[in-house]
Amino acid sequence: MTALSPDVLGDVRTRDGGPPPAGILHLGLGSFHRAHQAVYTDTALDAAGGDWGIVGVSSRSSHIVDAMRAQSLLYTVVEISPEGSAFRVPRAHSDVFVGALDRDRVRSEIASAQIRVVTLTVTENGYTYRPSTGRLDLDDPGVQHDLADPAEPRTVIGQLARGLQLRASTHASPVTILSCDNLAENGSHTERLVREFAAALPAPEERELSLFLDSHVTFPSSMVDRIVPATTDYYRRLVTDSLGYVDSVPVPAEPFTMWVMEDRFAAGRPQWESAGATFSEEVAGYEQLKMRLLNGTHSLIAYLGALAGCRTIPDAVSKDFIEASARTVLREEYLPSVTVPRGVDVGEYEAQLFVRWSNSALGHRTSQVGTDGSVKLRQRIPEPAIELLGQGRMPHHLALTVAAYLTCIAPLGGFDPGPDAALMQDAARPLLRSLADASSTGRQLAHQALVEHHLLGEALTPFDGFVDRVGELVDILHSDGPLAASRDAARSDLTLHTLENGGTP
């Protein structure tokens, strides 16, 4: 069977010609980028042209880089829905390489006058900040290395700072840094971390870099949305059977896609609006919609689903009690904390979410959605919970989300949360398991995790009532299962279990 190349594409949707001239550097050459920003850029190049090809950087793995190079920088996006599959081969990449194998090149590309936009999808963990404070982790070994060695930075923030420092000292042309990760106000968050790195440099270097940031660099915020499940052999076979060529790195994705950005670009940008991107001053509202109504609810579905033996999100949301819990946490506990952007119909948005989650053809795994919950839940739970607690109301389903997460990642002794929970990856698992091993009840585990070790940050620790409620639900999950815990949360009025025993700070 012939491998994917420009010569075998046939009628598959793609653009003629070779790789476009580069104008974008992207850090994080994973599936999401290739199914999202790369597709938007490919469409923009179709519509308006321009020197906006993407130089893609894989942080460590050479798998995608080697495959794309062998396939003339091509890969197949497979849009999956119950109605059938659609295929597209983007031609947006100008080059790809592995950052860990060529760190000086990362810095040099950021400094290149040809690069006018640097985009990032490195996950929340890639920013080397302390979740409890939101500040750069200056004690991180990678950050310390990058402060000492300007030539080969290892961390994303070090790469940005050292690359911009080199850019300032050579040609000082403007550039935009565009985070596309699930972080609140991700543009200002990224800028703050880069400036904190600059502040740790010797005074002359700090002044030069800070002046350059002030005058030549913008950090717009953005919100990205598309469900992109893991690539499996099923999708490789689907491409081969449907299109007649071998693609070792196809990307499955749902049909839905969304990208909202602030229009603050220092040196131009592709015509992404031609691909459906939205430029808005209300990015924060779109972020809240996505991170709370979509991502937050998604987490509850994943953890309850895994505990109920559901391998996929569609399997989970098809269970009546999980769907009911999801609708309740979305409507009653997340939505009150969201500033809805103008023109958005929340009812339509909710309906659309449940259609997406029910896409059985996509088969998004509960283990994938539940991975890295220690970082994700810290972004999603505290503010909505504190807002309700401040009103004298107990967010039972937010507590259920945390309880189900703890039960999946760190069950109490003798309890098996099932194979899908075991597949979830989480940096906090060793710590949480040690806490679970030392706890005899859910209340003890919840207190240790949330109060002593600030699992969700420090803002929630004074709310003893919430911590106790998490612990109660952990115990119910262990003794009676997810259905019973969901019913207990549903039976509990929002005004109950609230401000007793020091429930407010």
N, C-alpha and C positions, 0 to 999 in steps of 0.2 A: 504494500500500500504506500502511496506517495505521501511524503510529509508536506505540511502546509508551506506554501511559498506563493509569490505573486502569480506564478504560472498555472496554478491549479484552482484558482478562486472561482472561475466560472461566473455564475450569476449572483454569488454572494455579495451583499452590499458592501462596497469599499470604494475608496477613492483611487484614481489612477495616479501613476507616478511613484517615485521613490520617497524616502523619508523627507519630511519637510525640514527647512532650516530651523535650528533651535532658537527658542526665546524663553522657554520655561524650564526650570529645574524642579524635579519632583522628588522629595525624600519620602520613601516608603512605597516601593514598587510591589504592592500586594494586590490581591484580587479586587478590593474595593476601588482603589484608584483606577485600575484598568477597566472596570465596569462603570465608572462614574466620571471623574474629571477627564479621563482620556477620551471617553465617548463624546462629552460636551465639546472638547477641543477639536476632535475630529469633525464634528458637525459644523463648528465655527469655521474651520479651515475650508470645508466644502462651500460654505456660504460666502465667505469674505476673503479667504486666503490669508496671507501674512506669514511672517517669520515667527511662528508660534509653536514649532515642534517641541516635544517634551524630551528632555534628557532624564531618564528614570534611574533612580538610585535605590537599589535594594540594600537594606542596612547590613545584613550579614550573609543571608543565604544566596548561593549562586544558582539555585535551581531555576528560577524564573529567568534570570539573566542569560544563562546558558541556552535555555529553550528558545527564548525570543531571538537571540543571535542566530541560532540554527534555523529559525523560521523567518529570516529577513525582518525581524522586529515585529512580526505579526502574531496574532492570536485571535481566537473566536469568542465573541460574547454571545452567550446562549440565553435568550429571554424565554423564561419558563412560565407557562400558565396552564390551567386545565384545558384551555382551548387549543393548545398546541405550542410549538416552539418556533421562534424566529431567530435568525442568525445574522451577525454583523462582524466584519473584520475591520477594526479601527486601524488607521495608518497615521497615528498621531505622534509616535515616538521617533526621535532622531537618533537616539543612542541609549544604551542601558549599561550600567556597571554596578559592581558590588562596593559599597562604601567602605566596609571593613578591610577590603583588600587594597584600597586606593584612597586613603583618607586625605592625602594632600590634594587629590583631584576634586574631592567634595568642596574643599575650601576654595580651590581655584575656579570651579564652576560658579560658585556663589559670587566670586569676585569678577567674573567675566562680564565685560560690557555687553556681550551678546545676550546674556540672561537678564530679563527685565521683570520676571515674576518667579518667585520661589514658592512652591506649594508643598504642603505637608500632610501626609496621613500616616503618622507614626504611633497611633493609639495614645491614650491618656498616659500610659507608662513611659512614653518616649520623651517626656519633657523634664525629667529628673527634678521634680519639685516635691516639696513636702506637703502632702494633702492636708495635714492639720493646720498649716499656715498659708498655703498657697505660694510660698516663696521658694526660690531656687535652693536646692539641697547642696550647699557648699561643702558638705562633708562627704558627698558621693565621690568615690574614687575616680570615676570618669570625669566629673567636673574638676576635681583637683588636678588630674592629668592635663585637661584642656587649659586650665589657667597657667600651668607650668610650661606647656609645649604648644606654641601657636601653629606649628606646621602640620600636625596630624591630629586634629581634634577627634574625639571619639563620640561625644554626646551630641544630640541634635542641637541643643542650645549652644554648646561650644562650637559646633560647626557653623551655625548662623553667625555668632559673634565674631569668630576668627575670620570667616569669609567676608563679612561686612567690613571688618577692620582692614583686610587686604584691599578690598574694593576702594575704601576711603583713601588709602595711601597710594593708589595707582591712578585711576581715572575718575573716581568720585562721581560716577553716573548714578541716577536714581534707580531704585528697585523697590518692588513690593514683596512682602512676606505674607503669605496667605495660608493660615492654618485651616485645615478641613477636618479637624478631629472633634470628637464629642466633648468639648470643654466649654463651660459657660464663658461667654464673651471671649472666645478663643483668640481673637486678634489682640485685644489688650492684654490678655493673659500671656501670650507669647512675647509681646513687646516688653512687658514687665520683667520676664525672666531674662531676656537678652540684656536689658538695662542693668539688672542685678549682676549678671556676669560681668558686664563692663565696669560696674562699680568696684568689683573685686580685683581689677587690673591695676598695675602701677599708674600713678596719677597722670603722666603724659599720655599714656595709651587710653586711659579712661576718657580724658577730655576730647581727644581726637575722635574716638568712636561715638561718644555721646553727641558731639556736634554733628557728626554725619547722620546719626539716627534722627536728630531734630530736623535736619534740612533736606535729606535725600531718601528717607525710607518711610514707607507707610505699612501699617499692620491692620488691614480691614478684617472685620469679623465675618464669619460665614456659617451657614448651616447646610449640611449635606444629608441626603436621605436616599437610601436604596438598600433593599435587603439583598445581600450577596452571600449565599451559602458557600460552604467549602467545596472546592473542586474534587470530584471523585471519578473513579473509573467509569461510572455510569455516564457522566457527561462526555468523557473522552470517546466512549463507544457511540454515544448519540451523534457527536460530530462526524465521526467516521462513517456511521451508517447513513446519515442524512446528506453529507456533503462529499464523501468519497476521498477525504484526505485525513492524515493523522495530525492532530494537534495535541501536544503533550501538556499544554497549559491553557485550556479553554477556561472561561469564566462564566459560571451560571449566575443569573440575576433575575429578579422579578421585573415585570414590565414597568412598574412605577419608578420614577426617579425625580428628584427635586434638588435644587441648589439655589440658595439665597445668599446674597453677598452685599456688603456695603460697597458702593462704587467709589472707592478711594485707592486708585492705582497710580503710582508715582511715575510710571513710564509706559503707560498704555496697557492694553489687555486684548485677548481675543474677543471676537464678537459672540460671547457665550449666550447672549440673549436669543440668538438665532436658533440655539438648541433648547430653549425653554428656561434658561436660568433667569432668576428674578433678582433685580437690584433694588434694595429697599433700605430705608432708615430704621426699619423695625426688625432687624435681624434678631435682637434679643427676644422678641415675642415669638418668632419662629423657632428659636433655640429652645425656649420653654415648651412650646408645643411638642417638639420632637423629643427632647430629653426626658420630659415627664410623661406626657400622654402616650407617646410611642415607646421610648426606651424603658421608662419606668414600668409601664404596664407589661411590656414585653418580658422584663425580668421576672415579674410575678408569674406570668404564664410559664416561663421556662422552669423555674424552681418547683412550682406545684406540679407541672407536667412531668418533670424528671422523677419526682417522688411518687407520682401516680403510674410510673412505668411507661411514660410516653416518650418515644424516641424523637419525635418531631413536634414543632410548634403547631402545625395543623392538627395533629393527633390530640395535643393538649387542649387547644381551644375548642375542639369538638365536644369535649366533656362539659356538660351543663354547669357543673359547679365551678369549673375553672373559668368558663366564659362569664358567669355571673360575678365572680370575684374580680375579674379583669374589668368589667364594665363599672363595678362599684368603685374600685380604686381610681379609675380614670375620671369618672364623673364627680364623685363626692370628695376625693382626697387630693388628686393632682390638679384638676381643673380650677378650683378656687384660687390657686397660687399663680395661675398663668395670666399674663397680659396678652390677650388674643389680638393679633395684628388686624388692621382694618381689612375688610373684605373676606375674611376667613369665616366660613360657616362651620362651627364646632360640631354640629350634628353630622354634617357631611364628612368632616374629617374623621370622626369616630367610625362612621359606617365604612369609610375607605380603609381604615386601619384593620377592621375585622375581616374585610375581604382579603386584604394582603396577608394577614396571619393565617387565613384559611386556605391559602394557595397550596393545595395538596401536591401539585406537581412539583413545586419548589422543594418541599421537604426540608425546610430549615431546621437544624437539629437543636433540641433543647440544650445539649451539652455545649454547643457553640455559643448560643445566646447567653448561657449562664456563666461562661468563662470570664475571669477577671472581675467578679462581682465586688471584690473589696475596693476596687477603684471606681467602678461604675455606680454602685449604690451611694457612695459618698457624694457623687455629683447629683443624684436624683432624689434622695430621701429627705435630707435634713430640712431644707427650706420649706417644702410643703408641710412636713410634719410639725415643725415649730410654729408655722402660721396657724394651723388648726389647734395645737396645744395652747397657744396664746389666747385663743378664743374659748378655752375651756372644753374643747372637743378632742376625743381620742381618735387618732387615725388607725383604726384596727387593721385595715388592709395594708397600710404601709408597714405596720408592725408584722403582719403576716409575711410580707415580702422579705423582711430581714430574718424572720424566724425560719422561713423555708430555705433561704440562702445558707444560714448557719447549719441547718439540718443536712443540706446537700454536701457542704464542704467539710463540716466538722461535727459529725453525729456523736452523740453520747455513746458510751461503751455498750457494745452488744447490738447496736442498731445498724442495719444495712440500708443506706438510702437508695441503692440500686445502681445498675451499670451506667446509666446516663449521668447521674451525679458524679460517679467516679471519674468520668471522662472530662469533667470540667477542670480547667487549669486556673490556678489562682496562687499568686505569690504569697498570700496570707495563709494558705492552707497549713503549712507546718506550725505556725504560731497558734492558729485556731484549733488545730487538732490537739496541741499540747494543753490548751485551755479546756477542751472538751474532756480530755483524759483525766484532768484534775477536778472535773465538775460531776456532781451526782444528779443535778437537776438542770432544766433549761434556764431557770432563773439565775442560777450560779453562772452558767455559761454566758448568758446575755449580759450580766453585770460585768464579768471579766472582760468580755469582748468590747462592749460599748462604753463602759465607764473607765475601767482600768487601762485599756489599751486603745481607746478612742477609734474604734473601727470605722465609725462614720464621722470622725472629726470630734471636736470638743463641744460644738454648739448644742448637741443633743444630750450630753452627759448629765446636765442638771435635772432632766425630766425623768425622775424615778418611775413615774407611772408608765411612761412609754417603755422604758427598759423592762419593767416588770411584765408588761403586756407581751413584749417580744418573748420573754422567758416562758410565760404561760403557753403561748402558741407553740414554742419549741416542744414543750412537754406533751401537748396534744398531738402534734405531728408524730412524735415518737410512740405514743401509747395507742393512738386511734387512727392515725393516717391523715392524708391531705384533705379528704372529703370532710372529715369531722372538724379539722381546723378551719376550713373555709366556712363551714356552717356556723361554727362558734363566732367567727369574725362577723358573719352576716347577721347573726342574732343580736349582736352587741350594739346597742345604740351609741351614736357618736358622743353622747354626753355622759356615758358611763365609763368606769375604769379610768377616770381622768385625773383630777387634781388632788387625789389623796396622797398622803405620805410624802409631802414635799414635791408634788408633781410640777410645780412651776419654780423657776429660779428666783 
